[in-house]
Amino acid sequence: MIKIYHNPKCRKSRETLDIIKASGKTPEIIEYLKTPPSVEELDDLLRKMDKMPEEIIRKGEDIYKLKFKNKDFSREEWLKVLVENPRLIERPIVVNGNRVVLGRPPENVKEII
């Protein structure tokens, strides 16, 4: 089962979802701004992508610039920041079994569908 952490207002997220649907798959859609992942879930996703939390932060967001820019947090602290401020999580994140990709660019999803 494919799962997408999705923001319907994001063009790249919508494009990624369209690629998944065009492949004939029906993904589970998680609107992560309404239902953020847990710290453990986000940590698992990052490990499967071989990424650190800092690599999926949306650094253009005002909240990042005001509260978190130039901060030196541990992995666990960044995970907590992202879960408490899901707007900072780069999207979309797509999961297929144990494989996870960031849909930036949307074509990345083709690696796992």
C-alpha positions in Angstrom: 0.0 0.0 0.0 1.3 3.4 -1.0 1.0 6.2 1.5 1.5 9.9 0.8 2.0 12.6 3.4 0.2 15.3 1.4 -0.7 18.9 1.4 -3.5 19.5 -1.1 -2.5 23.2 -1.4 1.0 22.3 -2.6 1.4 22.0 -6.4 4.4 19.5 -6.1 2.4 17.4 -3.7 -0.6 17.4 -6.1 1.7 16.5 -9.0 3.2 13.6 -7.0 -0.3 12.3 -6.1 -1.3 12.5 -9.8 1.8 10.4 -10.8 0.8 7.8 -8.2 -2.8 7.7 -9.4 -1.7 7.5 -13.1 0.3 4.4 -12.2 -3.0 2.7 -11.2 -2.3 2.8 -7.5 -4.8 4.1 -4.9 -2.7 5.6 -2.1 -3.6 6.3 1.5 -3.6 10.1 1.7 -2.4 11.6 5.0 -2.9 15.4 5.2 0.0 15.8 7.5 -0.9 19.4 8.4 -4.1 18.0 10.0 -2.6 14.7 11.2 1.1 15.2 11.7 3.3 12.1 12.1 4.5 11.1 15.5 8.2 11.7 16.4 8.8 7.9 16.0 7.0 7.8 12.7 8.9 10.8 11.3 12.2 9.3 12.6 11.4 6.0 10.8 10.6 7.8 7.5 13.8 9.8 7.7 15.9 6.8 8.4 14.4 5.0 5.4 15.2 8.0 3.2 18.7 8.2 4.8 18.1 11.8 5.7 18.6 14.0 8.7 15.7 16.1 10.0 17.4 19.3 8.9 17.3 18.0 5.3 13.5 18.1 5.1 13.0 21.5 6.7 11.2 24.1 4.7 13.6 26.9 5.4 11.5 29.6 3.6 8.7 29.4 6.1 8.4 32.4 8.4 8.2 30.2 11.5 11.6 28.7 10.6 13.2 32.1 10.1 11.7 33.5 13.3 12.2 30.6 15.7 14.6 28.0 14.4 17.1 29.5 11.9 20.8 29.0 12.9 19.8 26.8 15.8 21.9 23.8 16.6 19.4 21.1 17.7 20.0 17.4 18.2 18.2 14.9 15.9 15.6 14.3 18.6 15.0 18.0 19.1 14.6 18.6 15.4 12.1 15.7 15.2 10.1 17.3 17.9 10.2 20.7 16.3 9.0 19.2 13.0 6.1 17.3 14.6 5.0 20.3 16.6 5.3 22.5 13.5 4.3 20.3 10.5 4.3 23.2 8.1 8.1 23.0 8.3 8.1 19.4 6.9 9.0 19.3 3.2 6.4 17.5 1.1 5.3 15.2 -0.1 6.7 12.1 1.5 5.7 8.9 -0.2 5.9 5.4 1.3 5.7 2.1 -0.4 6.5 -0.7 2.0 10.0 0.0 3.4 10.8 2.4 0.6 10.4 6.1 1.2 11.1 9.1 -1.1 10.6 12.8 -0.9 8.5 14.0 -3.9 10.9 16.8 -4.8 10.8 16.6 -7.7 7.5 14.7 -8.1 9.2 12.3 -10.5 11.1 10.8 -7.5 8.0 8.8 -6.7 8.5 6.7 -9.8 11.4 5.0 -8.0 9.1 3.3 -5.6 5.8 2.7 -7.4 
